[in-house]
Amino acid sequence: MSESKFLGALYTAIAKRTPPESPAGDGEVTVSFHVNAQGKIDKVTIDKTTSPALAEAVKKILSSVEAPPPPGGSMDVGQTFKFRATAN
């Protein structure tokens, strides 16, 4: 699998687990993470966040993602998550 196809599959898997709205409110979280040879995300680092609650939500999302094994055995990736408050 090429790197671009892997990243497409990874971002699709993350998007499926990411709700567009959050009870923690509006905000952004930028993370760096490592995808190991089994396609599991580990070593999550919060680079920037507008809310500790959103940062915890992103960690939970990433811990549940199952991706294909990355080309080359493992890969470091970054992503920004954007949330809006849950509508009442």
WOJO-V479155 format. One record per pair of residues at least 12 apart in sequence whose ideal C-beta (glycine too) atoms are under 7 Angstrom apart, sorted by the first residue. I is the first residue (numbers start at 1). J is the second residue. Records with the same first field share a line. If there is no record, write none. Layout:
I: J ; J
//
This chain:
1: 68 ; 71
2: 71
3: 71
6: 68 ; 70 ; 71
9: 67 ; 68
10: 35 ; 67 ; 77
13: 65 ; 66 ; 67
14: 61 ; 65 ; 79
17: 61 ; 64 ; 65
18: 61 ; 81
20: 84
21: 83 ; 84 ; 85 ; 86 ; 87
22: 54 ; 57 ; 83 ; 85 ; 86
23: 86
24: 51 ; 53 ; 54 ; 57
25: 51 ; 85
26: 83 ; 84 ; 85
27: 50 ; 51 ; 54 ; 83
28: 50 ; 80 ; 81 ; 82
29: 46 ; 49 ; 54 ; 55 ; 58 ; 81
30: 47 ; 48 ; 80
31: 44 ; 45 ; 46 ; 47 ; 58 ; 78 ; 79
32: 45 ; 47 ; 76 ; 78
33: 45 ; 62 ; 77
34: 74 ; 76
35: 67 ; 70 ; 74 ; 75 ; 77
36: 74
37: 69 ; 73 ; 74
38: 69
39: 66 ; 67 ; 68 ; 69
41: 62 ; 63 ; 65
44: 59 ; 62
54: 83
58: 81
//
